[in-house]
Amino acid sequence: MEVNTDSTKQTTMENNCEVDELAQAIAENAIFAAIKTMEEAEYPVKNIKWITHGEFTVETGREQIEEYISTWEFQDYWVHYSEFIQRKDLHHTFYYIYCVRWSIPTARKPMAQVTAAVYFIIKITKGKPADSPIDVSYVFEAQSLIHRQLLERKTED
């Protein structure tokens, strides 16, 4: 009995194309649903236009962190301050570490007994073009989840 291998190959190729198309449609629907969910979220993640490698200084990094924090929703009685902690020089990268400390001072207890901290790391990669956006991540004190910002290049308005 002879089997027509050309038609079998053709059928297999057609099935593979159908599977690829189906997978792409599923992925596109999932991405669309995720974007729609984020847009409709009660507390959507907000972002800012971050500076580039060429625009970065220790002070502009701190100012950007302050600008980013201003997008967060928190009660008015919380106060915070941000400070540059240190720069780590690794083989191909500089890590600039900042701490934003939060507290609720009162008239009775101006030196807050309870505080919280958020540590920001701005990564500057040596050799990247000056117009590359900086890489920003942060972690809340006593947490292990690292938050990363989707960075867009800062544009002139």
For each residue, the residues with C-beta under 8 A, 3 or more apart:
1:
2:
3: 8
4: 7 8
5: 8 9
6: 9 10
7: 4 10 11
8: 3 4 5 11 12
9: 5 6 12 13
10: 6 7 13 14
11: 7 8 14 15
12: 8 9 15 16
13: 9 10 16 17
14: 10 11 17 18
15: 11 12 18 19
16: 12 13 19 20
17: 13 14 20 21
18: 14 15 21 22
19: 15 16 22 23
20: 16 17 23 24
21: 17 18 24 25
22: 18 19 25 26
23: 19 20 26 27
24: 20 21 27 28
25: 21 22 28 29
26: 22 23 29 30
27: 23 24 30 31
28: 24 25 31 32
29: 25 26 32 33
30: 26 27 33 34
31: 27 28 34 35
32: 28 29 35 36
33: 29 30 36 37
34: 30 31 37 38
35: 31 32 38 39
36: 32 33 39 40
37: 33 34 40 41
38: 34 35 41 44 45
39: 35 36 44
40: 36 37
41: 37 38 44 45
42:
43: 73
44: 38 39 41
45: 38 41
46: 71 72
47: 68 71 149 150 152
48: 64 67 68 71
49: 152 153 154 155
50: 64 133 134 136 149 151 152 154
51: 55 56 60 61 64 133 134 154
52: 55 56 130 131 132 133 134 153 154
53: 56 124 125 128 129 130 131 132 133 134
54: 130 131
55: 51 52 60 154
56: 51 52 53 60 61 122 124 134
57: 60 61
58: 61 62 84 87 96
59: 62 63
60: 51 55 56 57 63 64
61: 51 56 57 58 64 65 84 96 98 122 134
62: 58 59 65 66 82 83 84 98
63: 59 60 66 67
64: 48 50 51 60 61 67 68 122 134 136
65: 61 62 68 69 82 98 100 120
66: 62 63 69 70 82
67: 48 63 64 70 71
68: 47 48 64 65 71 72 136 149
69: 65 66 72 80 82 100
70: 66 67
71: 46 47 48 67 68
72: 46 68 69
73: 43
74: 78
75: 78
76:
77: 104
78: 74 75 102 103 104
79: 102 103 104 105
80: 69 100 101 102 103
81: 100 101
82: 62 65 66 69 98 99 100 101
83: 62 98 99 101
84: 58 61 62 96 97 98
85: 97 98 99 119
86: 96 97
87: 58 94 95 96 97
88: 94 95 97
89: 94
90: 93 94 95
91:
92: 125 126 127
93: 90 123 124 125 126
94: 87 88 89 90 123 124 126
95: 87 88 90 121 122 123 124
96: 58 61 84 86 87 121 122 123 124
97: 84 85 86 87 88 119 120 121
98: 61 62 65 82 83 84 85 119 120 121 122
99: 82 83 85 117 118 119 120
100: 65 69 80 81 82 117 118 119 120
101: 80 81 82 83 115 116 117
102: 78 79 80 115 116 117 118
103: 78 79 80 112 114 115 116
104: 77 78 79 112 114
105: 79 109 110 111 112
106: 109 110 112
107: 110
108:
109: 105 106 112 113
110: 105 106 107
111: 105
112: 103 104 105 106 109 115
113: 109
114: 103 104
115: 101 102 103 112
116: 101 102 103 140 141
117: 99 100 101 102 140 141
118: 99 100 102 138 139 140 141
119: 85 97 98 99 100 138 139 141
120: 65 97 98 99 100 136 137 138
121: 95 96 97 98 136 137 138
122: 56 61 64 95 96 98 134 135 136
123: 93 94 95 96 134 135 136 137
124: 53 56 93 94 95 96 128 134 135
125: 53 92 93 128 132 135
126: 92 93 94
127: 92
128: 53 124 125 132
129: 53 132
130: 52 53 54
131: 52 53 54 153
132: 52 53 125 128 129 153
133: 50 51 52 53 151 152 153 154
134: 50 51 52 53 56 61 64 122 123 124 151
135: 122 123 124 125 148 151
136: 50 64 68 120 121 122 123 148 149 151
137: 120 121 123 146 147 148 149
138: 118 119 120 121 146 147
139: 118 119 143 144 145 146 147
140: 116 117 118 143 145
141: 116 117 118 119
142:
143: 139 140
144: 139
145: 139 140
146: 137 138 139
147: 137 138 139
148: 135 136 137
149: 47 50 68 136 137
150: 47
151: 50 133 134 135 136
152: 47 49 50 133
153: 49 52 131 132 133
154: 49 50 51 52 55 133
155: 49
156:
157:
